Amino acid sequence: MSDKDTKSGTPIATRQLLHTSRPIFEQGTPGRSGASLPPLDVPAIDAAKAFGALARGDGGPGLPEVSEVEVTRHYTRLSRWNYAIDIGLYPLGSCTMKYNPKVNERAARMPGFAGLHPAQPESTVEGALELMWGLERALCEIGGFARVTLQPAAGAQGELAGVMMIRAYHADKGRRPAKVLIPDSAHGTNPASCALNSMETVGLKTGADGLLHVEAVKEACAAHKDNIAAIMITNPSTLGLFEEQLGEIADVVHEAGGLVYMDGANLNALLGKVRPGEAGVDVMHINLHKTFTTPHGGGGPGSGVVGVVSKLEPYLPTPTVEKTGDKYRLEYNRPKSIGRLRSFFGNFGMFIRAYSYIRELGGPGLTLATEMAVLNANYIRARLAGSYSLAYDKPSMHEVVFTDKKLKRETGVQTLDVAKRLMDFGYHPPTIYFPLPAVTGGAGALMIEPTETETPETLDSFCDAMAAIAEEAKRDPEIAKNAPHETALRRLDETRAARNPKLRWTRE
Ligand SMILES: Cc1ncc(COP(=O)(O)O)c(C=O)c1O
């Protein structure tokens, strides 16, 4: 039997999905329910009397009233429209969508961990504290730092914590420098973290080779003499390039009285190769959810742990985990601490997964993971350099950035079209239009990060698809311009969906 409807050309599976594609708010009928509860055997309460102004009005919660089978089909249908790393290559640059080994999940689900309550007395959670302590020691070893706080819930909060510690360090010395140097290739969270700390950012232009040059840093330090709080530098940068002058740059910033913050969200390219704390970096966040295979996407949970050299140790958030003899405890008495950053101790489930990954691979395994990630990115770079323009003609680290420069000029097909067409080939699109056109010579970026977990066969299939799209664009650009064709829904109005989310959640 053909898997296509001969009349419409639409795959049968897709038609079946479209058949039931009504939003859940348009399904069901008043009074229908998926639950069968026993009759009430206690007196009913008058909500208005019991809760006063907090009582919900007569309208109820406004949820769809549907049967169990409608709910089951709704979520099953949504899951079949979804894409995940367990389905296929997820080349979303800068996000490091590597496969999360199931052994980590198994560890996180062990009843002794999963059943813990964060308010339990310390004496009953020694095992959890030992794991946190062990993870901190491993991360210190990997990054070359004196201490690591596990508290921040994500990279962005790690940055916030890092800049807060920088501010506290200067304040402790009686200074209030206000400027933070940030290259134009940085992630948007860097300037946001400065703004939240009432600091101003000074933009640094990367050179024609995509790298930050020490001259630009010297100039900025001279222009803002005695007012430099720090530099925030991402290494490898969001262009997938290694910042070769990091050591010299750190010296210049230190001489100017500032500290060096490294955005270590891309540490998966440096494991076993560079220990930033020994290369002039004072403080750095690591995204556990990127580097150490804790699941991420869809809003978390993540973990943006922060490593510091000894001079920043007094300012770490409280509590810290300490070990005395063979006992572990939480320490709250840190007079110079920036304080608590969030409820309890961090995203503990992420700690278990990261710890399990680190212990499973060990030093040599982590180094190999980095080498494979870099090799895979360079493989894609070499295979697709004939089909797409390279943003920078330099070897890649963990990710490679192409642009639509030549393709757009020759065929009119641009970055968004390529990303949409790729979905017809069964792949999640790469990150697009980041880094911004200012850093890619005005062209739309396609930022591809394969990660270390993909096989050569998968990389080849992906490259075949990308190359086929570029070839097809020369013959018939309209195919890509109107893509996707094979998905349940065609090209969406993404701006409207983002600006007018009410459309998605309101019952008519
Ligand atoms: C370079 C860089 N910095 C900061 C972040 C922010 O991390 P998060 O999304 O965990 O807040 C990311 C996220 O991927 C990143 O790639």
The ligand as a Gaussian input file, in Angstrom:
#p B3LYP/6-31G(d) Opt

LIG

0 1
 C       26.810000      31.355000      25.224000
 C       25.602000      31.263000      26.114000
 N       25.505000      32.056000      27.200000
 C       24.443000      31.997000      28.020000
 C       23.408000      31.123000      27.793000
 C       22.225000      31.150000      28.715000
 O       21.989000      29.923000      29.339000
 P       20.517000      29.505000      29.804000
 O       19.701000      29.321000      28.572000
 O       20.713000      28.238000      30.570000
 O       19.991000      30.594000      30.665000
 C       23.462000      30.271000      26.670000
 C       22.375000      29.313000      26.390000
 O       22.469000      28.429000      25.611000
 C       24.586000      30.341000      25.813000
 O       24.690000      29.562000      24.721000

